[in-house]
Amino acid sequence: KPYVPDFKTCIDHFCIHAGGRAVIDGIEKNMKLELFHTEPSRMALMNYGNTSSSSIWYELEYIQEHQKSNPLKKGDRILQVAFGSGFKCTSGVWLKL
């Protein structure tokens, strides 16, 4: 069985490319995330549809302005993950100052 690190130990919020429900469900399952972790991605998909990798910016806005179940606080870390065609994947970690 492959090792999957527990990103929840060092990441407070997740902005996962909202490429569709199956993408979000797969990331949630494989990274063992809770529903509140994928809430921003699901809300971006519901409100804007599949906007490709730019959905991560809608998700960040959702975390900043609307998320009540896991509000953004000073010192929180946000992981943004976006996917492209083929093997393209990029990620970044932001720190709330």
C-alpha positions, 0 to 999 in steps of 0.5 A: 500500500502506498504511503500517503502523508497526513497533510492535515497535520500541517495544512488548515485549508485546502483549495482543490481544483474543482474539475468535477465532483469525481475529482473532489471526491477522489482527492477527499478520499485519498487524502482522507479529508473531512467534508469541511476541507472540500467545502470550498471546492464543492461550493466553487463547482456549484457556483461557477462550474468547472473553471479549470485550474482557476477555481482555486482562486474562487475557493480561496475567496470562499475560505476568506469570506464565507466558510463558517465550519473552518474559518480562516485565522492568522497563521493558517496554511492553505494548500492550493492544488490545480491539475491540467491535462496529462501529468500536469499538477501544481501546488502552492502553500499560502500562510495567512498573515 
